[in-house]
Amino acid sequence: MNICRDGMEHETASPTIEEIGKFFADYAACLLGCGATCIRIEKNIGRMAETLGVEADMTILPSHILMTVNSKDGLATWSTNHRMHHTGIDYCINTKLSRLSWAMADGKIGFREAVAEAKRIVGEQPAPEWVVLLLASAANTSFCRLFGGDGESMLLVFLATMVGYRLKQVMLAAKVDVRVVFLCSAFCSSVISAGGHLFGWGSTPEVALGTSVLYLIPGIVYINSVSDMLDGHYVCAYSRFMNAAMLTACLSLGLCAGILLLGLSL
């Protein structure tokens, strides 16, 4: 062991192929789970592999990472199949893990420090649920205004989003199937936002109803599917697109169920 000027201890022993392979597989699985595109995962892994003097061969599947790491001289190799981490889309983790790969490539941190830092990043507590709830409600209210909604419609959308998003948080915490979560949240939000039609609140009730479920649109998944398709990762692209389409269909069913229940004629 040697001690740097900052007082931190660093191991001088070089990492083994197995250690590198395990780290790469876990790192890639975390990125895949938090919403990174395939090209980002490949570039980050390639950047770190070049720094460590190894070759990394990786196959990215919809829910697994197949990782093979070889030494430059071809005398050592290690392979693994790692399941994706189901962390939910989180661009804070995505960004911090990408910065980590650059820090290693620039020589600012070594392998051991990178492993410890990656664990710390993944283990960080997410933003408080009430903060996410308020921000999501405010963002969806902005969509209502963007599409021409008046003050009454904006208030309805804010309330509908708060209730629907809170229901989503509770159901996801209870491990309910995400498709059922989207259907129930859309149904709840549509029923609340339909108050503009039922009670004659505001002059743009149709805008309130139409924008009340926009917070459920899986836009990031759609974008990632296109990115993966353009980069040639057709299996992941198809999987992500179908997953997004299924969630969109579920929220549409929830919206239609709310309209039918209240007998609205649009």
C-alpha positions in Angstrom: 0.0 0.0 0.0 1.1 3.6 -0.6 -0.3 6.8 0.7 -0.9 9.8 -1.6 -0.5 13.4 -0.6 -4.2 13.7 0.0 -4.0 11.0 2.7 -6.0 8.4 0.7 -4.7 4.9 0.5 -4.4 3.2 -2.9 -3.6 -0.4 -3.8 -0.5 -0.8 -6.0 -1.4 -4.3 -7.2 -2.9 -4.3 -10.7 -6.5 -5.6 -11.0 -7.0 -9.1 -12.4 -9.0 -9.8 -15.5 -11.7 -11.2 -13.3 -11.9 -8.1 -11.2 -12.1 -5.9 -14.3 -14.7 -8.1 -15.9 -17.0 -8.1 -12.9 -16.7 -4.3 -12.6 -17.4 -3.7 -16.3 -20.4 -6.1 -16.2 -21.9 -4.5 -13.1 -21.2 -1.0 -14.4 -22.9 -1.7 -17.8 -25.8 -3.4 -16.0 -26.3 -0.3 -13.9 -26.2 2.0 -16.9 -28.7 -0.2 -18.8 -31.1 -0.2 -15.9 -31.0 3.6 -15.4 -31.9 4.4 -19.0 -28.6 4.8 -20.9 -28.4 4.1 -24.6 -26.4 1.2 -25.9 -23.9 3.5 -27.6 -23.2 5.3 -24.3 -22.6 2.0 -22.5 -20.2 0.8 -25.3 -18.2 4.1 -25.3 -17.9 4.2 -21.5 -16.7 0.6 -21.3 -14.4 1.1 -24.2 -12.9 4.2 -22.7 -12.1 2.4 -19.4 -10.9 -0.8 -21.1 -8.4 1.2 -23.1 -7.1 2.9 -19.9 -6.7 -0.5 -18.1 -5.0 -2.0 -21.1 -7.6 -4.7 -21.8 -10.1 -5.6 -24.6 -13.8 -5.6 -23.7 -16.3 -7.5 -25.8 -19.9 -6.9 -24.9 -23.3 -8.0 -26.1 -26.1 -5.8 -24.8 -29.5 -7.6 -24.5 -32.8 -6.1 -23.3 -32.3 -7.3 -19.7 -28.7 -8.8 -19.7 -25.1 -7.9 -20.3 -22.8 -10.5 -21.8 -19.3 -9.3 -21.0 -15.9 -10.8 -22.1 -12.6 -9.2 -21.1 -9.3 -10.2 -22.7 -5.8 -9.2 -21.9 -3.9 -7.5 -24.8 -1.6 -10.5 -25.2 -4.6 -12.9 -25.3 -3.2 -15.0 -22.5 -6.1 -14.2 -20.0 -9.8 -14.0 -20.6 -12.9 -13.8 -18.4 -16.6 -13.9 -19.4 -19.9 -13.4 -17.5 -23.6 -12.9 -17.9 -25.0 -10.1 -15.8 -28.6 -9.2 -15.2 -29.7 -5.6 -15.7 -30.1 -3.6 -12.5 -33.8 -2.5 -12.2 -33.1 0.9 -10.8 -35.6 2.8 -12.9 -34.7 5.6 -15.3 -32.3 7.9 -13.4 -30.2 10.4 -15.4 -28.3 11.5 -12.3 -26.8 8.0 -12.0 -26.4 7.9 -15.8 -24.4 11.1 -15.8 -22.3 10.4 -12.7 -21.3 6.9 -14.0 -20.3 8.5 -17.4 -18.2 11.1 -15.6 -16.6 8.2 -13.7 -15.4 6.6 -16.9 -13.9 10.0 -18.0 -12.2 10.4 -14.7 -10.5 7.0 -15.1 -9.6 7.7 -18.7 -8.0 11.0 -17.7 -6.0 9.3 -14.9 -7.7 11.1 -12.1 -8.7 7.9 -10.3 -7.5 4.3 -10.4 -9.4 1.1 -10.8 -10.0 0.5 -7.0 -11.2 4.1 -6.6 -13.5 3.7 -9.6 -15.1 0.5 -8.1 -15.7 2.2 -4.8 -17.1 5.4 -6.4 -19.4 3.4 -8.7 -20.8 1.6 -5.6 -21.3 4.9 -3.9 -23.1 6.4 -6.9 -25.5 3.5 -7.3 -26.1 3.5 -3.5 -27.0 7.1 -3.3 -30.5 8.0 -2.0 -32.8 9.3 -4.7 -34.5 12.6 -4.5 -37.3 12.7 -1.9 -40.6 11.4 -3.3 -42.5 14.6 -2.4 -40.0 16.7 -4.4 -40.4 14.5 -7.5 -44.2 14.6 -7.0 -44.3 18.4 -6.9 -41.9 18.8 -9.8 -43.7 16.3 -12.0 -47.0 18.0 -11.2 -45.6 21.5 -12.1 -44.1 20.1 -15.3 -47.3 18.6 -16.4 -49.2 21.8 -15.6 -46.7 23.6 -17.9 -47.7 21.2 -20.7 -51.3 22.2 -20.1 -50.4 25.9 -20.5 -48.2 25.1 -23.5 -51.3 23.6 -25.3 -53.4 26.6 -24.5 -55.0 25.6 -21.2 -56.5 28.4 -19.0 -56.0 28.8 -15.2 -58.8 26.5 -14.2 -57.5 23.8 -16.5 -54.0 24.2 -15.2 -55.2 23.8 -11.6 -57.1 20.6 -12.5 -54.1 19.2 -14.3 -51.9 20.0 -11.3 -54.3 18.2 -8.9 -54.8 15.3 -11.3 -51.1 14.8 -11.8 -50.4 14.9 -8.1 -53.0 12.2 -7.3 -52.1 10.0 -10.3 -48.3 10.3 -9.8 -48.7 9.6 -6.0 -50.7 6.5 -6.9 -47.9 5.5 -9.3 -45.3 5.9 -6.5 -47.3 3.9 -4.0 -48.1 1.1 -6.5 -44.5 0.8 -7.7 -43.2 0.6 -4.2 -45.7 -2.3 -3.6 -44.2 -4.1 -6.6 -47.4 -3.9 -8.7 -46.9 -4.7 -12.4 -45.9 -1.5 -14.1 -48.6 -1.9 -16.8 -51.3 -2.0 -14.2 -49.7 1.0 -12.5 -49.9 3.0 -15.8 -53.5 2.0 -16.4 -54.6 2.9 -12.8 -52.7 6.2 -12.7 -54.1 7.3 -16.1 -57.6 6.4 -15.0 -57.3 8.3 -11.8 -55.9 11.4 -13.4 -58.5 11.4 -16.2 -61.4 11.2 -13.8 -60.1 14.1 -11.8 -59.3 16.3 -14.8 -62.7 15.6 -16.2 -64.1 17.9 -13.6 -63.8 20.7 -16.1 -66.3 19.0 -18.3 -68.7 17.9 -15.6 -68.9 21.2 -13.7 -68.1 23.7 -16.5 -64.8 24.9 -15.0 -62.8 27.0 -17.4 -63.0 27.4 -21.1 -60.5 24.6 -22.1 -61.6 21.5 -20.3 -60.5 19.3 -23.2 -57.0 20.5 -22.8 -57.0 19.6 -19.1 -58.3 16.1 -19.9 -55.8 15.6 -22.7 -52.7 16.8 -20.8 -53.6 15.2 -17.5 -51.9 11.9 -18.5 -48.8 13.3 -20.3 -46.6 12.6 -17.3 -47.0 8.9 -18.0 -45.7 9.1 -21.6 -42.4 7.0 -21.7 -40.6 9.5 -23.9 -37.1 8.5 -22.8 -37.7 4.9 -23.7 -39.0 5.9 -27.2 -35.9 8.1 -27.7 -33.5 5.4 -26.6 -35.1 2.8 -28.9 -34.5 5.1 -31.9 -30.9 5.7 -30.8 -30.3 2.0 -30.4 -31.8 1.3 -33.8 -29.6 3.9 -35.5 -26.6 2.4 -33.8 -27.5 -1.2 -35.0 -28.7 -2.6 -31.7 -31.9 -3.9 -33.1 -32.8 -6.3 -30.4 -32.6 -3.6 -27.7 -34.3 -1.1 -30.0 -37.2 -3.4 -30.6 -37.5 -4.4 -27.0 -37.5 -0.8 -25.8 -40.0 0.3 -28.4 -42.4 -2.5 -27.6 -42.1 -1.8 -23.9 -42.9 1.9 -24.5 -45.8 1.0 -26.8 -47.2 -1.3 -24.2 -47.1 1.4 -21.5 -48.6 3.9 -23.9 -51.5 1.5 -24.7 -52.1 1.0 -20.9 -52.3 4.7 -20.2 -54.6 5.1 -23.2 -56.9 2.4 -21.8 -56.9 4.1 -18.4 -57.8 7.5 -20.1 -60.5 5.9 -22.1 -61.9 4.1 -19.1 -62.2 7.3 -17.2 -64.0 9.0 -20.1 -66.4 6.1 -20.5 -67.1 5.9 -16.8 -68.1 9.6 -16.6 -70.1 9.3 -19.9 -68.2 12.2 -21.6 -68.9 12.9 -25.2 -65.8 14.4 -26.8 
